[in-house]
Amino acid sequence: MSIRTTVTLDDDVIEGVREKSRSLGKPFRETLNDLLRTGLSAQQRLPDRRSFRVKPQPMGLRPGLSYDDVEALIEYGEGALHG
């Protein structure tokens, strides 16, 4: 079944379909339908996605540093002139 409808296409889309139909030797309508089918089927196929997992690793703390002395940790990380 097919229906007749009015669609407003941008100039670059019209030219692209015309060029494609000329290169394939097919009518504009058939080329447009084929391109729409291709676009619609591409929308349905989602890429396989692997889940992202973070694997935590124990980092430890350097000797002489303590989480209780935040100033010393910042100084160690950014240098003496961090302020």
MMTF fields as JSON, N, C-alpha, C and O atoms, coordinates in Angstrom:
{
  "mmtfVersion": "1.0.0",
  "mmtfProducer": "UNKNOWN",
  "numBonds": 331,
  "numAtoms": 332,
  "numGroups": 83,
  "numChains": 1,
  "numModels": 1,
  "chainsPerModel": [1],
  "groupsPerChain": [83],
  "chainIdList": ["A"],
  "bondAtomList": [4, 2, 8, 6, 12, 10, 16, 14, 20, 18, 24, 22, 28, 26, 32, 30, 36, 34, 40, 38, 44, 42, 48, 46, 52, 50, 56, 54, 60, 58, 64, 62, 68, 66, 72, 70, 76, 74, 80, 78, 84, 82, 88, 86, 92, 90, 96, 94, 100, 98, 104, 102, 108, 106, 112, 110, 116, 114, 120, 118, 124, 122, 128, 126, 132, 130, 136, 134, 140, 138, 144, 142, 148, 146, 152, 150, 156, 154, 160, 158, 164, 162, 168, 166, 172, 170, 176, 174, 180, 178, 184, 182, 188, 186, 192, 190, 196, 194, 200, 198, 204, 202, 208, 206, 212, 210, 216, 214, 220, 218, 224, 222, 228, 226, 232, 230, 236, 234, 240, 238, 244, 242, 248, 246, 252, 250, 256, 254, 260, 258, 264, 262, 268, 266, 272, 270, 276, 274, 280, 278, 284, 282, 288, 286, 292, 290, 296, 294, 300, 298, 304, 302, 308, 306, 312, 310, 316, 314, 320, 318, 324, 322, 328, 326],
  "bondOrderList": [1, 1, 1, 1, 1, 1, 1, 1, 1, 1, 1, 1, 1, 1, 1, 1, 1, 1, 1, 1, 1, 1, 1, 1, 1, 1, 1, 1, 1, 1, 1, 1, 1, 1, 1, 1, 1, 1, 1, 1, 1, 1, 1, 1, 1, 1, 1, 1, 1, 1, 1, 1, 1, 1, 1, 1, 1, 1, 1, 1, 1, 1, 1, 1, 1, 1, 1, 1, 1, 1, 1, 1, 1, 1, 1, 1, 1, 1, 1, 1, 1, 1],
  "groupList": [{"groupName": "MET", "atomNameList": ["N", "CA", "C", "O"], "elementList": ["N", "C", "C", "O"], "formalChargeList": [0, 0, 0, 0], "bondAtomList": [1, 0, 2, 1, 3, 2], "bondOrderList": [1, 1, 2], "singleLetterCode": "M", "chemCompType": "L-PEPTIDE LINKING"}, {"groupName": "SER", "atomNameList": ["N", "CA", "C", "O"], "elementList": ["N", "C", "C", "O"], "formalChargeList": [0, 0, 0, 0], "bondAtomList": [1, 0, 2, 1, 3, 2], "bondOrderList": [1, 1, 2], "singleLetterCode": "S", "chemCompType": "L-PEPTIDE LINKING"}, {"groupName": "ILE", "atomNameList": ["N", "CA", "C", "O"], "elementList": ["N", "C", "C", "O"], "formalChargeList": [0, 0, 0, 0], "bondAtomList": [1, 0, 2, 1, 3, 2], "bondOrderList": [1, 1, 2], "singleLetterCode": "I", "chemCompType": "L-PEPTIDE LINKING"}, {"groupName": "ARG", "atomNameList": ["N", "CA", "C", "O"], "elementList": ["N", "C", "C", "O"], "formalChargeList": [0, 0, 0, 0], "bondAtomList": [1, 0, 2, 1, 3, 2], "bondOrderList": [1, 1, 2], "singleLetterCode": "R", "chemCompType": "L-PEPTIDE LINKING"}, {"groupName": "THR", "atomNameList": ["N", "CA", "C", "O"], "elementList": ["N", "C", "C", "O"], "formalChargeList": [0, 0, 0, 0], "bondAtomList": [1, 0, 2, 1, 3, 2], "bondOrderList": [1, 1, 2], "singleLetterCode": "T", "chemCompType": "L-PEPTIDE LINKING"}, {"groupName": "VAL", "atomNameList": ["N", "CA", "C", "O"], "elementList": ["N", "C", "C", "O"], "formalChargeList": [0, 0, 0, 0], "bondAtomList": [1, 0, 2, 1, 3, 2], "bondOrderList": [1, 1, 2], "singleLetterCode": "V", "chemCompType": "L-PEPTIDE LINKING"}, {"groupName": "LEU", "atomNameList": ["N", "CA", "C", "O"], "elementList": ["N", "C", "C", "O"], "formalChargeList": [0, 0, 0, 0], "bondAtomList": [1, 0, 2, 1, 3, 2], "bondOrderList": [1, 1, 2], "singleLetterCode": "L", "chemCompType": "L-PEPTIDE LINKING"}, {"groupName": "ASP", "atomNameList": ["N", "CA", "C", "O"], "elementList": ["N", "C", "C", "O"], "formalChargeList": [0, 0, 0, 0], "bondAtomList": [1, 0, 2, 1, 3, 2], "bondOrderList": [1, 1, 2], "singleLetterCode": "D", "chemCompType": "L-PEPTIDE LINKING"}, {"groupName": "GLU", "atomNameList": ["N", "CA", "C", "O"], "elementList": ["N", "C", "C", "O"], "formalChargeList": [0, 0, 0, 0], "bondAtomList": [1, 0, 2, 1, 3, 2], "bondOrderList": [1, 1, 2], "singleLetterCode": "E", "chemCompType": "L-PEPTIDE LINKING"}, {"groupName": "GLY", "atomNameList": ["N", "CA", "C", "O"], "elementList": ["N", "C", "C", "O"], "formalChargeList": [0, 0, 0, 0], "bondAtomList": [1, 0, 2, 1, 3, 2], "bondOrderList": [1, 1, 2], "singleLetterCode": "G", "chemCompType": "PEPTIDE LINKING"}, {"groupName": "LYS", "atomNameList": ["N", "CA", "C", "O"], "elementList": ["N", "C", "C", "O"], "formalChargeList": [0, 0, 0, 0], "bondAtomList": [1, 0, 2, 1, 3, 2], "bondOrderList": [1, 1, 2], "singleLetterCode": "K", "chemCompType": "L-PEPTIDE LINKING"}, {"groupName": "PRO", "atomNameList": ["N", "CA", "C", "O"], "elementList": ["N", "C", "C", "O"], "formalChargeList": [0, 0, 0, 0], "bondAtomList": [1, 0, 2, 1, 3, 2], "bondOrderList": [1, 1, 2], "singleLetterCode": "P", "chemCompType": "L-PEPTIDE LINKING"}, {"groupName": "PHE", "atomNameList": ["N", "CA", "C", "O"], "elementList": ["N", "C", "C", "O"], "formalChargeList": [0, 0, 0, 0], "bondAtomList": [1, 0, 2, 1, 3, 2], "bondOrderList": [1, 1, 2], "singleLetterCode": "F", "chemCompType": "L-PEPTIDE LINKING"}, {"groupName": "ASN", "atomNameList": ["N", "CA", "C", "O"], "elementList": ["N", "C", "C", "O"], "formalChargeList": [0, 0, 0, 0], "bondAtomList": [1, 0, 2, 1, 3, 2], "bondOrderList": [1, 1, 2], "singleLetterCode": "N", "chemCompType": "L-PEPTIDE LINKING"}, {"groupName": "ALA", "atomNameList": ["N", "CA", "C", "O"], "elementList": ["N", "C", "C", "O"], "formalChargeList": [0, 0, 0, 0], "bondAtomList": [1, 0, 2, 1, 3, 2], "bondOrderList": [1, 1, 2], "singleLetterCode": "A", "chemCompType": "L-PEPTIDE LINKING"}, {"groupName": "GLN", "atomNameList": ["N", "CA", "C", "O"], "elementList": ["N", "C", "C", "O"], "formalChargeList": [0, 0, 0, 0], "bondAtomList": [1, 0, 2, 1, 3, 2], "bondOrderList": [1, 1, 2], "singleLetterCode": "Q", "chemCompType": "L-PEPTIDE LINKING"}, {"groupName": "TYR", "atomNameList": ["N", "CA", "C", "O"], "elementList": ["N", "C", "C", "O"], "formalChargeList": [0, 0, 0, 0], "bondAtomList": [1, 0, 2, 1, 3, 2], "bondOrderList": [1, 1, 2], "singleLetterCode": "Y", "chemCompType": "L-PEPTIDE LINKING"}, {"groupName": "HIS", "atomNameList": ["N", "CA", "C", "O"], "elementList": ["N", "C", "C", "O"], "formalChargeList": [0, 0, 0, 0], "bondAtomList": [1, 0, 2, 1, 3, 2], "bondOrderList": [1, 1, 2], "singleLetterCode": "H", "chemCompType": "L-PEPTIDE LINKING"}],
  "groupTypeList": [0, 1, 2, 3, 4, 4, 5, 4, 6, 7, 7, 7, 5, 2, 8, 9, 5, 3, 8, 10, 1, 3, 1, 6, 9, 10, 11, 12, 3, 8, 4, 6, 13, 7, 6, 6, 3, 4, 9, 6, 1, 14, 15, 15, 3, 6, 11, 7, 3, 3, 1, 12, 3, 5, 10, 11, 15, 11, 0, 9, 6, 3, 11, 9, 6, 1, 16, 7, 7, 5, 8, 14, 6, 2, 8, 16, 9, 8, 9, 14, 6, 17, 9],
  "groupIdList": [1, 2, 3, 4, 5, 6, 7, 8, 9, 10, 11, 12, 13, 14, 15, 16, 17, 18, 19, 20, 21, 22, 23, 24, 25, 26, 27, 28, 29, 30, 31, 32, 33, 34, 35, 36, 37, 38, 39, 40, 41, 42, 43, 44, 45, 46, 47, 48, 49, 50, 51, 52, 53, 54, 55, 56, 57, 58, 59, 60, 61, 62, 63, 64, 65, 66, 67, 68, 69, 70, 71, 72, 73, 74, 75, 76, 77, 78, 79, 80, 81, 82, 83],
  "secStructList": [7, 7, 7, 7, 7, 7, 7, 7, 7, 7, 2, 2, 2, 2, 2, 2, 2, 2, 2, 2, 2, 2, 2, 2, 6, 7, 7, 2, 2, 2, 2, 2, 2, 2, 2, 2, 2, 2, 2, 2, 2, 2, 2, 2, 7, 7, 7, 7, 7, 7, 7, 7, 7, 7, 7, 7, 7, 7, 7, 7, 7, 7, 6, 6, 7, 7, 6, 6, 7, 2, 2, 2, 2, 2, 2, 2, 2, 2, 7, 6, 6, 7, 7],
  "xCoordList": [0.839, 0.0, 0.888, 1.89, 0.524, 1.258, 0.261, -0.883, 0.716, -0.132, 0.599, 1.827, -0.168, 0.41, 0.375, -0.656, 1.516, 1.588, 2.505, 3.282, 2.411, 3.273, 4.304, 3.964, 5.563, 6.664, 7.536, 7.806, 7.973, 8.872, 10.296, 10.671, 11.085, 12.474, 13.389, 13.089, 14.491, 15.491, 16.15, 16.196, 16.658, 17.259, 18.408, 18.532, 19.256, 20.395, 19.939, 20.592, 18.83, 18.297, 17.745, 17.987, 16.998, 16.447, 17.564, 17.49, 18.608, 19.723, 20.433, 20.821, 20.604, 21.241, 20.452, 21.029, 19.134, 18.28, 18.311, 18.364, 18.278, 18.339, 19.644, 19.639, 20.759, 22.052, 22.092, 22.566, 21.591, 21.58, 20.691, 21.065, 19.524, 18.618, 19.207, 19.037, 19.903, 20.571, 21.666, 21.784, 22.466, 23.58, 23.082, 23.736, 21.934, 21.38, 20.471, 20.142, 20.063, 19.149, 17.753, 17.03, 17.377, 16.054, 15.251, 15.826, 13.93, 13.102, 13.329, 13.717, 13.079, 13.245, 12.465, 13.003, 11.2, 10.331, 10.906, 10.922, 11.375, 11.933, 13.218, 13.436, 14.059, 15.307, 15.019, 15.647, 14.082, 13.719, 13.189, 13.571, 12.318, 11.794, 12.904, 12.924, 13.826, 14.949, 15.809, 16.206, 16.095, 16.906, 16.195, 16.829, 14.901, 14.133, 14.128, 14.27, 13.965, 14.001, 15.36, 15.436, 16.424, 17.772, 17.943, 18.477, 17.49, 17.59, 16.764, 17.207, 15.577, 14.72, 15.29, 15.234, 15.838, 16.4, 17.679, 17.98, 18.428, 19.637, 19.261, 20.002, 18.125, 17.655, 17.301, 17.445, 16.842, 16.407, 17.58, 17.475, 18.696, 19.865, 20.739, 21.475, 20.661, 21.513, 22.839, 22.872, 23.914, 25.212, 25.287, 24.691, 26.027, 26.248, 27.055, 28.097, 26.564, 27.266, 27.671, 26.855, 28.934, 29.415, 29.262, 29.45, 28.921, 28.77, 30.143, 31.146, 30.151, 31.386, 31.508, 30.605, 32.597, 32.816, 34.156, 35.157, 34.147, 35.365, 35.883, 35.148, 37.151, 37.766, 38.645, 39.748, 38.162, 38.947, 40.221, 40.241, 41.262, 42.553, 42.98, 42.822, 43.508, 43.987, 45.202, 46.189, 45.122, 46.194, 47.203, 48.373, 46.731, 47.631, 47.954, 47.445, 48.778, 49.18, 50.677, 51.181, 51.378, 52.827, 53.184, 52.468, 54.278, 54.722, 54.955, 55.51, 54.536, 54.714, 53.516, 53.448, 52.552, 51.353, 50.175, 50.129, 49.224, 48.058, 46.833, 46.907, 45.708, 44.46, 44.011, 43.155, 44.569, 44.228, 44.896, 44.453, 45.95, 46.667, 46.448, 47.294, 45.297, 44.918, 45.904, 46.228, 46.372, 47.331, 48.594, 49.102, 49.092, 50.283, 50.001, 50.87, 48.801, 48.438, 48.381, 48.852, 47.796, 47.728, 49.119, 49.443, 49.927, 51.294, 52.066, 52.837, 51.872, 52.551, 52.079, 52.889, 50.781, 50.222, 50.487, 50.721, 50.458, 50.528, 51.776, 52.016, 52.558, 53.783, 53.616, 52.506, 54.743, 54.749, 54.038, 53.53, 53.992, 53.39, 51.964, 51.57, 51.208, 49.881, 48.827, 47.805, 49.042, 48.029, 47.866, 47.05],
  "yCoordList": [-1.173, 0.0, 1.243, 1.302, 2.192, 3.447, 4.589, 4.483, 5.683, 6.868, 8.038, 8.064, 8.981, 10.184, 11.253, 11.48, 11.91, 12.937, 14.057, 13.893, 15.178, 16.312, 16.453, 16.51, 16.507, 16.654, 17.8, 17.906, 18.65, 19.739, 19.283, 19.007, 19.207, 18.778, 19.982, 20.897, 19.98, 21.029, 20.883, 19.794, 22.006, 22.013, 21.014, 20.334, 20.927, 20.017, 18.557, 17.713, 18.254, 16.889, 16.544, 15.455, 17.483, 17.262, 16.997, 16.066, 17.832, 17.666, 16.339, 15.672, 15.953, 14.672, 13.498, 12.559, 13.539, 12.457, 12.46, 11.397, 13.635, 13.712, 13.111, 12.332, 13.485, 12.952, 11.432, 10.722, 10.948, 9.508, 8.791, 7.74, 9.354, 8.711, 8.707, 7.74, 9.794, 9.825, 8.768, 8.066, 8.659, 7.704, 6.257, 5.378, 6.014, 4.652, 4.379, 3.227, 5.439, 5.272, 4.887, 4.179, 5.361, 5.052, 6.337, 7.425, 6.224, 7.411, 8.034, 7.352, 9.327, 10.077, 9.425, 9.228, 9.088, 8.503, 7.206, 6.995, 6.344, 5.05, 5.249, 4.581, 6.166, 6.452, 7.032, 6.638, 7.955, 8.554, 7.497, 7.476, 6.624, 5.546, 4.624, 4.235, 4.275, 3.403, 4.069, 3.426, 5.361, 6.09, 6.192, 6.06, 6.423, 6.472, 5.117, 5.048, 4.047, 2.703, 2.433, 1.892, 2.817, 2.627, 3.405, 2.88, 4.645, 5.467, 4.908, 4.906, 4.44, 3.878, 2.59, 2.367, 1.742, 0.487, 0.75, 0.013, 1.781, 2.125, 2.61, 2.378, 3.277, 3.75, 2.583, 2.683, 1.486, 0.332, -0.497, -1.155, -0.476, -1.27, -0.439, 0.438, -0.71, -0.012, -0.746, -1.976, -0.02, -0.685, -1.485, -1.12, -2.573, -3.365, -2.537, -1.976, -2.475, -1.69, -2.598, -3.323, -2.538, -3.274, -2.374, -1.161, -2.98, -2.165, -1.689, -2.394, -0.499, 0.106, -0.197, 0.114, -0.791, -1.119, -0.555, -0.632, 0.0, 0.521, -0.529, -1.02, -0.868, -1.836, -1.067, -0.647, -0.883, -0.121, -0.855, -2.079, -0.094, -0.638, 0.078, 1.294, -0.645, 0.035, 0.901, 0.413, 2.164, 3.093, 3.233, 3.546, 2.998, 3.158, 4.622, 5.503, 4.868, 6.223, 6.212, 5.33, 7.177, 7.234, 7.392, 8.056, 6.787, 6.958, 8.434, 9.172, 8.851, 10.232, 11.11, 12.243, 10.606, 11.382, 10.791, 9.592, 11.649, 11.207, 11.919, 13.08, 11.219, 11.852, 12.909, 13.739, 12.881, 13.864, 15.209, 16.223, 15.243, 16.486, 16.854, 16.594, 17.461, 17.795, 18.78, 18.661, 19.721, 20.71, 20.027, 20.391, 19.041, 18.317, 17.517, 17.411, 16.955, 16.205, 17.12, 16.762, 18.311, 19.273, 19.739, 19.828, 20.03, 20.449, 19.371, 19.674, 18.121, 17.011, 16.907, 16.704, 17.044, 16.888, 18.052, 17.862, 19.277, 20.461, 21.297, 22.246, 20.97, 21.718, 22.737, 23.029, 23.27, 24.185, 25.497, 26.139, 25.905, 27.201, 27.043, 27.773, 26.119, 25.797, 26.848, 26.899, 27.68, 28.632, 29.773, 30.655],
  "zCoordList": [0.0, 0.0, 0.0, 0.712, -0.773, -0.77, -0.66, -1.104, -0.061, 0.047, -0.574, -0.651, -1.003, -1.574, -0.493, 0.14, -0.289, 0.742, 0.286, -0.655, 0.948, 0.638, 1.747, 2.928, 1.35, 2.293, 1.798, 0.602, 2.707, 2.343, 2.604, 3.743, 1.541, 1.639, 1.472, 0.706, 2.182, 2.017, 0.644, 0.071, 0.132, -1.205, -1.334, -2.352, -0.29, -0.375, -0.391, -1.006, 0.276, 0.277, -1.097, -1.618, -1.684, -3.022, -4.019, -4.822, -3.959, -4.9, -4.681, -5.64, -3.416, -3.124, -3.66, -4.209, -3.507, -4.023, -5.546, -6.165, -6.151, -7.629, -8.159, -9.112, -7.525, -7.968, -7.818, -8.704, -6.69, -6.432, -7.451, -7.971, -7.733, -8.685, -10.096, -10.838, -10.467, -11.771, -11.857, -12.862, -10.794, -10.82, -10.833, -11.395, -10.218, -10.206, -11.395, -11.679, -12.091, -13.218, -12.756, -13.458, -11.559, -11.003, -10.881, -10.837, -10.827, -10.635, -9.249, -8.3, -9.161, -7.919, -6.785, -5.695, -7.032, -6.005, -5.456, -4.243, -6.335, -5.909, -5.102, -4.091, -5.557, -4.855, -3.465, -2.483, -3.389, -2.103, -1.143, 0.028, -1.625, -0.78, -0.293, 0.875, -1.184, -0.785, 0.29, 1.262, 0.11, 1.084, 2.435, 3.482, 2.414, 3.662, 4.36, 5.58, 3.6, 4.193, 4.844, 5.947, 4.146, 4.683, 5.991, 6.968, 5.998, 7.201, 8.347, 9.496, 8.039, 9.091, 9.66, 10.869, 8.801, 9.31, 10.106, 11.045, 9.749, 10.508, 11.901, 12.856, 12.029, 13.327, 14.236, 15.454, 13.665, 14.448, 14.945, 15.981, 14.224, 14.62, 15.541, 15.087, 16.808, 17.763, 17.873, 17.823, 18.02, 18.135, 19.436, 20.449, 19.377, 20.576, 21.561, 21.222, 22.755, 23.766, 24.909, 25.478, 25.222, 26.384, 27.59, 27.508, 28.699, 29.896, 30.373, 30.255, 30.901, 31.385, 32.865, 33.641, 33.256, 34.654, 35.104, 34.392, 36.277, 36.88, 37.841, 38.698, 37.694, 38.597, 39.579, 39.229, 40.797, 41.764, 42.154, 42.283, 42.335, 42.749, 44.032, 44.134, 44.995, 46.198, 45.86, 45.309, 46.189, 45.856, 47.0, 46.78, 48.206, 49.344, 49.588, 48.895, 50.544, 50.88, 51.148, 51.844, 50.603, 50.786, 52.258, 53.008, 52.666, 54.058, 54.379, 53.565, 55.547, 55.967, 55.652, 56.127, 54.849, 54.542, 55.288, 55.562, 55.611, 56.367, 55.819, 55.415, 55.808, 55.39, 56.393, 56.084, 57.56, 58.582, 58.321, 58.86, 57.51, 57.222, 55.752, 54.896, 55.484, 54.111, 53.489, 52.307, 54.241, 53.731, 53.198, 52.137, 53.937, 53.499, 52.229, 51.363, 52.107, 50.893, 49.673, 48.594, 49.856, 48.747, 48.363, 47.178, 49.338, 49.068, 48.337, 47.426, 48.718, 48.047, 46.597, 45.693, 46.377, 45.03, 44.125, 42.932, 44.663, 43.806, 44.018, 43.271, 45.004, 45.236, 46.342, 46.787, 46.775, 47.909, 47.614, 48.533, 46.357, 45.991, 45.442, 44.532, 45.977, 45.454, 45.756, 45.07, 46.753, 47.227, 46.336, 46.604]
}
